[in-house]
């Protein structure tokens, strides 16, 4: 793989919207919120420190994690990849869980374009599941690009998964009911983690949930071109992030599938999947294509394309009707999965 430092990666100019690719209209509630927010400049390498600071300011604090006393949490340092630092995980459990419980375990990978975010980032849904569906959540702190390009983030996620499976009983969780969940960059890592666990014979997740996943470093889908300059995360930002994650080699012919799951030649033997994405976002087409290939490989898969949804709409405008529909659909899928697991179905 051709290597150069992420700082040397070309920064593409924000492309003008393509005249022959009219954009998908945004949901009216989302459009109003975006208009109020004002113009969002694309992400460039020089913006990484500012993005990290902004994302860090939104991380959940200690009290928020407690959910009014309904959740207990702790953080641990667990064994990292060979020759690498230990990995920090955030563990959240229902406060009312009886001793000796064997609850489902949600293993969570945060978003942030591979360059920002932490174990306390974008946790609203998984905390709600812990509180109301009685799951154990383990949120992993993976190393970030460009300082730590692939495979460091994925190896951290794999190390955390191995630790979670081995220590499930200690956590009050069932090692046979681990659901990997990731959003945006975390969705790409969750997809890569399922491939890596399959290929290494590691802990096999019972299911995977990929939310607006970042899957394809080639960054040339029709939706990416269609929403150029329009989406919350457009192809200019996407190129910056992929080049950080791949040492400036995004789009090269020899990118491994574990780094960019859309490149995987074989999707057989993967766990059942839930994918969702907005119709008006950059990642629409790669998500839909990945779901199609899962079906073609015999993998059970549920796909939702939310009409007029931009990238991250459910976090950006959580009370919008479309956001509430998306959150409820995820909850229903997870509830059905957990009920089947509990009943042995």
N, C-alpha and C positions, 0 to 999 in steps of 0.2 A: 504494500500500500504506500503510495507517495506520501511523504510526510513533510510538513512545514509547520512552523509555530502558528497557533491560532491568531496571534497578533499580525502575522503576515498574510492572513487569508484575505482575499479580495472582498471589499465591501460593495456589493452591487447597489447602484442607485435605485431608489424606489421606482418601480416601473409604473408608467402611466397605464390606467385601466385600458384593457384591450377593447377596441371599438367593436370587434366582431364577437365579443363574449359578454353580453349584458349580464350584470350581477343579479343574483337572487335577492329579491327584496327582503329586508329585515322584518322580523316581527315588529308591529307598531310600538309595543312597550319597550322593546330593546332599542329600536331606532331613536325613540325619544331620549332614552338614557344616554346613548352614545352621542347624540347631538349636544346634550347638556355637558358631556365630558369634554367636548372639543376635539381638535385634531390630535391624533396619536402619531408621533414620529416613529419610523421603523427602528428596530434594534440594530445597533452597530457594535463592533467590538469595544469601542471606547465607552459605550453606555453600560457595560456590565457592572461596574461598581455602583452606579446609581440605581440600577434595577435591583441589585441585591439589597441595597439599603431600603428601597421602597417595599420590597417583598418581606424583608425582615420585620419591618414595622407592623405588618399585618399578621405576624405569627401569633398563635393563641398563647395567652398567658396562663399562669398556674390556675387561677380561679376559673377561667373559661373552660379549662380541661376538666374541672370537677363537675361541671353541669349542675350546679346547685347542690352538690353532695351526692348525686346519683352515680357518679363515676369516680373510681379511684385510679390513680396513675402513678407511674414511676418511670425513671430512665435508667438504663443499664448500658455498660460497655461490654460488648460481647466479642468473641473471637472473630477477627477480620480475615480477609483472604491471606494466603500464604505470603509472607514477606511484606505485608501491608499493615497499617494501623488497625486497631480495634474499631468496631463499628458501634455507634450509639443507636439504641432503639428506644422509642417511647412506647410504653405498654399501658393500655387503658382497659379496665375491667368494670363490669357493673358492680356497684357497691353492694347490691343485695344478693349477689351470687352466693349460693350456699357452698360451704367447704366441700371439696371433692368434686366440684362441677367439671364437666367436660364440654365446654361451650365451643361453638364454631369460632375459628380464628380468622380474622380479616387481616391480611398482610398488605400494608399500604405503602405505595410509592408516590411521593408528592410530585406536582408539576413545577414548572419554572424554566422550561426550555433547556434543560441540562446545565444551565449556568447559574441558577438562583433557586432559592427555596430551602426548606429544612423539614425536619420531622414534624414540626408544628404547623406546617403550611397546608392550606386547603383541606382541613380536617373536618369541616362541618358535617358532611354526610356520614363519614365513618364514626364520628362521635355519637351522632344520633342513632346509628345502628347499635352501637355499644349500649347506649342508654335504654333503648326501647325494644330491640330485638335480642338483647342479651348475647352479644358477641364479645370476644376478646379482640382488641385491636393492637397490632404491633406495627408501628410506623418507623421506617428505617431512614437513617441519616446517611445518604450516600455522598461520596465525594463529587465535587462539581468540576465541570469544564470551565475554561480552557486549561486550568492548572492540572486537572486530572481527566484526560480524555479516555475514551473507550480503550480497554475494558474495565477501568477502575470503577465507574458507577455501577455497572452490572455485576461485577464481582462482589462489591459491597452488598448489593441486594441479595445475591445468592448466599453469601455468608450469613446474612440475617435470616434468610429463609431456613437454612440448615439448622441454625441455632434454635429458631422458633419450633421447628418440627421435633428436635431432640428434647426440648424443654417444655413441650406442650403441657404435660401433666402438671408440672410445677406452676404453669401459668393458669391452670384450670381450664385448659383447652383440649380439644380433640385433634390429634395429629392427622386424622383421616378426613377432617373437615376444614382444611385451610383454603381460603378463597383469596387469591391475589387480586389486588385492586390498584389501578393506577390512573392518574388523570394527566392528559397532555404528555409532557415528557415522561412522566411516571407511567402513563399508559403504554408508551413505547418500551420502557424498561420492563413492565409487567409482561408484555408480549415476548420480549427477548428472554425474560426469566423462565417463562414456560418452555421455550425452545431449549434453553440451556439445561434446565432440570431434566427434560426428556433425554437430551443427548448425553448427559453425564450419569443418568440413572439416579439422580438426586431425589429429594422429596417431591412427590407428585402432587401439585395443588388439585383440589377437588373441582375447582372452577376458576375462571379468570374473568375479571371485569375491566374492560378497556374503554375509558371515557375520553373521547376526542383524542385518540392516541397519536403520537408522533412516530410514524412508522417508516417513512420513505425519505432517505437522504437525497434522492435525485430531484425532488422539489419541482417537478414539472407536470403535475396533474392538471387537468382542465380546471378543476375547482381552484387550485392554487393560482392559475393565471386569471381566472374569472374574478377572483376576489382580491387581486393584487391592488394594494393601496386602499383597501376597503375594510378588511377584516381586522379584528383586534390583534391578530397574529398573522401577518401576511407573509408572502414568500421571501421578502427581503429579510424580515426578522428570522424566518425559518432558516434561510441560508446562513445567517450569522451563527445561529445556534448549532446547526449541523456541522459547520466548519470548526466551531469550538470543540464539539464532541469528537470529531474525527481528525483532529490535527490538521485542519485545512484541506482535507481530502474528500469532502462531500461530493458525491457524484462519480467518484473514481470507480473503475470497473471491478475492483477486487474487495469491496467493502463486505465484511462478513455479516451473515444473516443475524447473528446474535446482537450486532450493533444496530442494524436496520432491518427489522423483521419482515418488511415488505419484500426483501430480497430472498427470503427463505424459499428453497426449491421444494421442500417437503414439510407440510403442515399436519401430516398424519400423527395420530397418537397424542395430540394435545388435549388439555382438559376442556370441557364445555365452556363456552364463552358468551359474554354479554358485551355488545359494543354499542355505543351511541355517539352521535356527532350532530352538528347543526348543518342544515342545508346551505347556509350562507357563510360557511367557513372554509378556510384553506385545507383542512384535513378531511373534508367530506369524501372525496373520491378515493383516497388511499384507504380510508376506513371501510367504505362500502366494498372495495375490491378485496380487502383482507377477509371480511366476513364471507364474501362469495367463495374465496379459496378455502376457507374453513369448511363450508358446506361441501364443497367438491372433494374435500379430503375425509369426509365422513365425521367431522367434528360437530356436535350439536352447538348451535349458535343462535342467539337472538340479536337482532339489529334494529336500532331505532335511529331514524334521521329526522331531527326535529325541525319543522318548517320555519324558516326565517331565523334560525338560531345562529349566532356568531360564535366565535371561539370563546369559551369560558362564560357563556351567557348565564349559566345557573349560579355561578359564584358572583358575577358582576351585578346581576339583578335578581337576587334569589327569590323575591316575592312576585316576580312576573308570572303570569299564568303559565307560560311555556316552561319556565324553570320549575314550577311546582309539578307540572305534568311529568317532566323528565325525572325529577327526584322520586315521585311516586312510582313510576315505572321501574326504576332501579330497585326500590324497596320491595315491590311486588315480586320481581324476579328473585331477589335474594331470599325473601320469605318463602317462596315456593321451593327454592333449592334447599333451604335449611329444614323445612318441614319434611321434604322427601328424605333428607339425610337422617333426621331424627326417627322417622318411621321405618327406616331401612329400605325405602323405595328407590 
